[in-house]
Each structure stands twice: as structure tokens, then as C-alpha cells.
Amino acid sequence: MLIGGLFNIFLPFKQTLIGMFFGFSLFFLVRMVTNGKLGLGDAKYAAFLGGILGLKLWLASVLFASLGGLAAY
């Protein structure tokens, strides 16, 4: 039951849109700052994950992916 609460697949539409907006916006901003060194596909994929996970879980996944990349470096 705890795992089902963490991975709720039935998000309200508003949370889905907010997750997609912030997912795309953050990666698109990074793309603009780095003059296109980050591809637009990364921003689209971040929007997709934001829509599926919602904002809170998307932020957690970006944090843990960043920490994992730092540890592997």
C-alpha cells in the first residue's frame, strides 16, 4: 500500500500539466543558457516524465539522477 501511494498513476490533470510545464521549462532554460548543447529531445523527455510523475516525483527523480551522475563522475 505504501508503494502504491508513492507511485500513484492516477494524477489529476492539473498536476500533470504543472509537471510537464516545469519539466520542459527547466531543461529548455538549460538549453538556452548553454547555447543548444543540451538537445531539445531532453526537454521533451523531461516534460514527458513530468507529466507521468507529477512535479514532486519529477523533482526527486532529477535530484537522484544528478546525484547518481555526480557519484559516477
The first five atom37 places (N, CA, C, CB, O) and aatype in JSON, in Angstrom:
{
  "aatype": [12, 10, 9, 7, 7, 10, 13, 2, 9, 13, 10, 14, 13, 11, 5, 16, 10, 9, 7, 12, 13, 13, 7, 13, 15, 10, 13, 13, 10, 19, 1, 12, 19, 16, 2, 7, 11, 10, 7, 10, 7, 3, 0, 11, 18, 0, 0, 13, 10, 7, 7, 9, 10, 7, 10, 11, 10, 17, 10, 0, 15, 19, 10, 13, 0, 15, 10, 7, 7, 10, 0, 0, 18],
  "atom_mask": [
    [1, 1, 1, 1, 1],
    [1, 1, 1, 1, 1],
    [1, 1, 1, 1, 1],
    [1, 1, 1, 0, 1],
    [1, 1, 1, 0, 1],
    [1, 1, 1, 1, 1],
    [1, 1, 1, 1, 1],
    [1, 1, 1, 1, 1],
    [1, 1, 1, 1, 1],
    [1, 1, 1, 1, 1],
    [1, 1, 1, 1, 1],
    [1, 1, 1, 1, 1],
    [1, 1, 1, 1, 1],
    [1, 1, 1, 1, 1],
    [1, 1, 1, 1, 1],
    [1, 1, 1, 1, 1],
    [1, 1, 1, 1, 1],
    [1, 1, 1, 1, 1],
    [1, 1, 1, 0, 1],
    [1, 1, 1, 1, 1],
    [1, 1, 1, 1, 1],
    [1, 1, 1, 1, 1],
    [1, 1, 1, 0, 1],
    [1, 1, 1, 1, 1],
    [1, 1, 1, 1, 1],
    [1, 1, 1, 1, 1],
    [1, 1, 1, 1, 1],
    [1, 1, 1, 1, 1],
    [1, 1, 1, 1, 1],
    [1, 1, 1, 1, 1],
    [1, 1, 1, 1, 1],
    [1, 1, 1, 1, 1],
    [1, 1, 1, 1, 1],
    [1, 1, 1, 1, 1],
    [1, 1, 1, 1, 1],
    [1, 1, 1, 0, 1],
    [1, 1, 1, 1, 1],
    [1, 1, 1, 1, 1],
    [1, 1, 1, 0, 1],
    [1, 1, 1, 1, 1],
    [1, 1, 1, 0, 1],
    [1, 1, 1, 1, 1],
    [1, 1, 1, 1, 1],
    [1, 1, 1, 1, 1],
    [1, 1, 1, 1, 1],
    [1, 1, 1, 1, 1],
    [1, 1, 1, 1, 1],
    [1, 1, 1, 1, 1],
    [1, 1, 1, 1, 1],
    [1, 1, 1, 0, 1],
    [1, 1, 1, 0, 1],
    [1, 1, 1, 1, 1],
    [1, 1, 1, 1, 1],
    [1, 1, 1, 0, 1],
    [1, 1, 1, 1, 1],
    [1, 1, 1, 1, 1],
    [1, 1, 1, 1, 1],
    [1, 1, 1, 1, 1],
    [1, 1, 1, 1, 1],
    [1, 1, 1, 1, 1],
    [1, 1, 1, 1, 1],
    [1, 1, 1, 1, 1],
    [1, 1, 1, 1, 1],
    [1, 1, 1, 1, 1],
    [1, 1, 1, 1, 1],
    [1, 1, 1, 1, 1],
    [1, 1, 1, 1, 1],
    [1, 1, 1, 0, 1],
    [1, 1, 1, 0, 1],
    [1, 1, 1, 1, 1],
    [1, 1, 1, 1, 1],
    [1, 1, 1, 1, 1],
    [1, 1, 1, 1, 1]
  ],
  "atom_positions": [
    [[0.82, -1.18, 0.0], [0.0, 0.0, 0.0], [0.87, 1.26, 0.0], [-0.93, -0.01, 1.2], [0.5, 2.26, -0.61]],
    [[2.01, 1.22, 0.68], [2.9, 2.37, 0.7], [3.49, 2.63, -0.69], [4.02, 2.16, 1.72], [3.59, 3.77, -1.12]],
    [[3.87, 1.56, -1.38], [4.43, 1.72, -2.72], [3.36, 2.26, -3.67], [4.99, 0.36, -3.24], [3.67, 3.09, -4.52]],
    [[2.16, 1.82, -3.55], [1.07, 2.34, -4.38], [0.83, 3.82, -4.13], [0.0, 0.0, 0.0], [0.45, 4.55, -5.05]],
    [[1.03, 4.29, -2.91], [0.88, 5.7, -2.61], [2.0, 6.54, -3.18], [0.0, 0.0, 0.0], [1.79, 7.69, -3.57]],
    [[3.2, 5.96, -3.25], [4.33, 6.7, -3.8], [4.25, 6.8, -5.32], [5.63, 6.03, -3.41], [4.63, 7.83, -5.89]],
    [[3.77, 5.78, -5.96], [3.7, 5.75, -7.42], [2.24, 5.76, -7.88], [4.43, 4.52, -7.97], [1.77, 4.82, -8.51]],
    [[1.55, 6.83, -7.55], [0.15, 6.98, -7.92], [0.07, 7.29, -9.41], [-0.54, 8.08, -7.07], [0.51, 8.35, -9.85]],
    [[-0.5, 6.38, -10.18], [-0.55, 6.59, -11.62], [-1.75, 7.41, -12.05], [-0.58, 5.26, -12.34], [-1.86, 7.79, -13.22]],
    [[-2.65, 7.7, -11.14], [-3.83, 8.49, -11.48], [-3.68, 9.9, -10.93], [-5.11, 7.82, -10.92], [-4.28, 10.25, -9.91]],
    [[-2.88, 10.7, -11.62], [-2.67, 12.08, -11.2], [-3.8, 12.95, -11.73], [-1.31, 12.6, -11.68], [-4.32, 12.72, -12.82]],
    [[-4.18, 13.95, -10.96], [-5.13, 14.92, -11.51], [-4.52, 15.65, -12.71], [-5.55, 15.94, -10.41], [-3.3, 15.79, -12.81]],
    [[-5.37, 16.11, -13.59], [-4.92, 16.74, -14.83], [-4.07, 17.98, -14.55], [-6.11, 17.11, -15.69], [-3.11, 18.25, -15.27]],
    [[-4.43, 18.74, -13.52], [-3.68, 19.95, -13.18], [-2.24, 19.61, -12.78], [-4.39, 20.71, -12.04], [-1.31, 20.29, -13.2]],
    [[-2.06, 18.58, -11.97], [-0.71, 18.17, -11.57], [0.1, 17.67, -12.76], [-0.77, 17.09, -10.49], [1.3, 17.89, -12.83]],
    [[-0.56, 17.01, -13.69], [0.11, 16.54, -14.89], [0.62, 17.72, -15.71], [-0.84, 15.69, -15.74], [1.77, 17.71, -16.17]],
    [[-0.22, 18.74, -15.9], [0.19, 19.91, -16.66], [1.31, 20.68, -15.97], [-0.99, 20.83, -16.9], [2.23, 21.16, -16.63]],
    [[1.24, 20.8, -14.66], [2.29, 21.51, -13.92], [3.61, 20.76, -14.03], [1.89, 21.67, -12.43], [4.65, 21.38, -14.24]],
    [[3.58, 19.44, -13.91], [4.79, 18.64, -14.05], [5.39, 18.76, -15.44], [0.0, 0.0, 0.0], [6.6, 18.86, -15.59]],
    [[4.54, 18.74, -16.45], [5.02, 18.88, -17.83], [5.62, 20.26, -18.06], [3.88, 18.63, -18.83], [6.67, 20.39, -18.7]],
    [[4.97, 21.29, -17.55], [5.47, 22.65, -17.74], [6.84, 22.84, -17.1], [4.47, 23.66, -17.18], [7.76, 23.34, -17.73]],
    [[6.96, 22.45, -15.83], [8.23, 22.64, -15.14], [9.32, 21.72, -15.7], [8.05, 22.4, -13.65], [10.48, 22.1, -15.76]],
    [[8.94, 20.52, -16.09], [9.92, 19.61, -16.69], [10.5, 20.17, -17.97], [0.0, 0.0, 0.0], [11.71, 20.16, -18.16]],
    [[9.64, 20.66, -18.84], [10.12, 21.23, -20.1], [10.85, 22.54, -19.87], [8.96, 21.45, -21.07], [11.9, 22.78, -20.47]],
    [[10.31, 23.39, -19.0], [10.89, 24.72, -18.8], [12.3, 24.66, -18.25], [10.01, 25.53, -17.88], [13.17, 25.39, -18.7]],
    [[12.54, 23.81, -17.28], [13.87, 23.73, -16.68], [14.91, 23.28, -17.71], [13.87, 22.78, -15.48], [15.97, 23.88, -17.82]],
    [[14.61, 22.24, -18.44], [15.57, 21.73, -19.41], [15.69, 22.66, -20.62], [15.16, 20.34, -19.87], [16.77, 22.75, -21.21]],
    [[14.62, 23.35, -20.99], [14.7, 24.31, -22.08], [15.54, 25.51, -21.67], [13.3, 24.75, -22.51], [16.28, 26.06, -22.48]],
    [[15.42, 25.93, -20.41], [16.24, 27.03, -19.9], [17.72, 26.64, -19.91], [15.8, 27.41, -18.47], [18.57, 27.45, -20.29]],
    [[18.02, 25.42, -19.51], [19.41, 24.95, -19.57], [19.89, 24.93, -21.02], [19.54, 23.54, -18.94], [21.04, 25.26, -21.3]],
    [[19.02, 24.53, -21.92], [19.38, 24.51, -23.35], [19.69, 25.92, -23.85], [18.24, 23.9, -24.18], [20.64, 26.1, -24.61]],
    [[18.91, 26.91, -23.44], [19.14, 28.29, -23.87], [20.44, 28.85, -23.28], [17.96, 29.17, -23.47], [21.18, 29.55, -23.96]],
    [[20.7, 28.53, -22.02], [21.9, 29.06, -21.36], [23.17, 28.45, -21.97], [21.85, 28.76, -19.84], [24.19, 29.13, -22.09]],
    [[23.1, 27.18, -22.35], [24.29, 26.51, -22.89], [24.38, 26.61, -24.41], [24.29, 25.04, -22.48], [25.17, 25.89, -25.02]],
    [[23.6, 27.48, -25.02], [23.61, 27.7, -26.47], [23.37, 26.42, -27.27], [24.94, 28.3, -26.89], [24.06, 26.17, -28.26]],
    [[22.41, 25.63, -26.86], [22.0, 24.47, -27.62], [22.82, 23.21, -27.42], [0.0, 0.0, 0.0], [22.69, 22.27, -28.19]],
    [[23.67, 23.17, -26.39], [24.48, 21.96, -26.16], [23.64, 20.83, -25.57], [25.65, 22.28, -25.24], [24.02, 19.66, -25.67]],
    [[22.53, 21.17, -24.97], [21.58, 20.17, -24.49], [20.48, 20.09, -25.54], [21.0, 20.53, -23.06], [19.91, 21.11, -25.93]],
    [[20.18, 18.9, -25.99], [19.22, 18.76, -27.08], [17.79, 19.04, -26.66], [0.0, 0.0, 0.0], [17.46, 18.99, -25.48]],
    [[16.96, 19.34, -27.63], [15.54, 19.6, -27.37], [14.83, 18.3, -26.99], [14.87, 20.24, -28.59], [13.8, 18.34, -26.32]],
    [[15.36, 17.17, -27.41], [14.79, 15.88, -27.02], [14.85, 15.66, -25.53], [0.0, 0.0, 0.0], [13.97, 15.03, -24.96]],
    [[15.9, 16.18, -24.88], [16.0, 16.07, -23.42], [14.88, 16.85, -22.74], [17.36, 16.58, -22.93], [14.31, 16.39, -21.75]],
    [[14.57, 18.02, -23.28], [13.49, 18.83, -22.71], [12.13, 18.16, -22.92], [13.47, 20.24, -23.33], [11.28, 18.18, -22.04]],
    [[11.95, 17.56, -24.09], [10.69, 16.85, -24.35], [10.54, 15.63, -23.44], [10.62, 16.41, -25.82], [9.46, 15.36, -22.93]],
    [[11.65, 14.92, -23.24], [11.61, 13.75, -22.36], [11.34, 14.16, -20.91], [12.94, 12.97, -22.46], [10.62, 13.46, -20.19]],
    [[11.91, 15.28, -20.49], [11.65, 15.79, -19.14], [10.18, 16.18, -18.98], [12.56, 16.99, -18.83], [9.59, 15.97, -17.92]],
    [[9.59, 16.75, -20.04], [8.16, 17.07, -19.99], [7.32, 15.8, -19.91], [7.76, 17.89, -21.23], [6.33, 15.76, -19.18]],
    [[7.72, 14.79, -20.63], [7.01, 13.51, -20.59], [7.06, 12.91, -19.19], [7.62, 12.52, -21.61], [6.04, 12.46, -18.66]],
    [[8.25, 12.89, -18.59], [8.37, 12.35, -17.24], [7.63, 13.21, -16.22], [9.85, 12.25, -16.84], [7.04, 12.68, -15.27]],
    [[7.64, 14.52, -16.4], [6.89, 15.4, -15.5], [5.41, 15.15, -15.58], [0.0, 0.0, 0.0], [4.7, 15.25, -14.58]],
    [[4.92, 14.81, -16.78], [3.51, 14.51, -16.93], [3.12, 13.19, -16.29], [0.0, 0.0, 0.0], [2.02, 13.05, -15.77]],
    [[4.03, 12.24, -16.32], [3.73, 10.93, -15.73], [3.89, 10.96, -14.21], [4.64, 9.86, -16.33], [3.04, 10.44, -13.49]],
    [[4.98, 11.57, -13.74], [5.28, 11.51, -12.31], [4.64, 12.63, -11.49], [6.76, 11.55, -12.12], [4.4, 12.45, -10.29]],
    [[4.36, 13.75, -12.11], [3.93, 14.92, -11.34], [5.15, 15.69, -10.9], [0.0, 0.0, 0.0], [6.28, 15.2, -11.0]],
    [[4.95, 16.89, -10.4], [6.06, 17.78, -10.09], [6.95, 17.24, -8.97], [5.54, 19.13, -9.7], [8.18, 17.25, -9.1]],
    [[6.36, 16.77, -7.89], [7.16, 16.34, -6.73], [8.05, 15.15, -7.06], [6.25, 15.99, -5.56], [9.25, 15.16, -6.75]],
    [[7.49, 14.12, -7.67], [8.3, 12.95, -8.0], [9.28, 13.25, -9.13], [7.41, 11.78, -8.39], [10.36, 12.65, -9.19]],
    [[8.92, 14.16, -10.02], [9.85, 14.54, -11.08], [11.07, 15.24, -10.49], [9.15, 15.45, -12.11], [12.2, 14.96, -10.88]],
    [[10.83, 16.16, -9.54], [11.95, 16.84, -8.89], [12.84, 15.85, -8.15], [11.44, 17.92, -7.93], [14.07, 15.97, -8.18]],
    [[12.23, 14.88, -7.49], [13.01, 13.87, -6.78], [13.83, 13.02, -7.76], [12.09, 12.96, -5.95], [14.98, 12.69, -7.48]],
    [[13.25, 12.68, -8.9], [13.98, 11.87, -9.87], [15.14, 12.65, -10.49], [13.03, 11.38, -10.97], [16.2, 12.07, -10.72]],
    [[14.95, 13.94, -10.75], [16.05, 14.76, -11.28], [17.15, 14.89, -10.24], [15.54, 16.15, -11.7], [18.33, 14.84, -10.58]],
    [[16.77, 15.07, -8.98], [17.76, 15.17, -7.91], [18.58, 13.89, -7.79], [17.08, 15.48, -6.57], [19.81, 13.94, -7.75]],
    [[17.91, 12.74, -7.75], [18.63, 11.5, -7.59], [19.45, 11.13, -8.83], [17.67, 10.39, -7.26], [20.51, 10.53, -8.71]],
    [[18.96, 11.49, -10.0], [19.73, 11.25, -11.23], [20.98, 12.13, -11.24], [18.87, 11.52, -12.49], [22.04, 11.68, -11.67]],
    [[20.86, 13.35, -10.77], [22.01, 14.25, -10.72], [23.03, 13.76, -9.7], [21.55, 15.68, -10.38], [24.24, 13.78, -9.95]],
    [[22.55, 13.33, -8.55], [23.46, 12.8, -7.53], [24.14, 11.52, -8.01], [22.72, 12.53, -6.22], [25.32, 11.3, -7.74]],
    [[23.4, 10.68, -8.72], [24.0, 9.46, -9.26], [25.05, 9.78, -10.31], [0.0, 0.0, 0.0], [26.08, 9.12, -10.37]],
    [[24.79, 10.77, -11.15], [25.77, 11.18, -12.14], [27.01, 11.78, -11.5], [0.0, 0.0, 0.0], [28.12, 11.59, -11.99]],
    [[26.81, 12.52, -10.4], [27.95, 13.1, -9.7], [28.78, 12.01, -9.04], [27.47, 14.11, -8.64], [30.01, 12.08, -9.03]],
    [[28.12, 11.0, -8.49], [28.85, 9.91, -7.84], [29.61, 9.08, -8.85], [27.88, 9.02, -7.06], [30.69, 8.56, -8.55]],
    [[29.07, 8.95, -10.05], [29.74, 8.17, -11.08], [30.9, 8.93, -11.7], [28.76, 7.77, -12.17], [31.8, 8.34, -12.3]],
    [[30.88, 10.26, -11.56], [31.92, 11.08, -12.14], [33.19, 10.91, -11.36], [31.52, 12.55, -12.19], [34.2, 11.52, -11.69]]
  ]
}
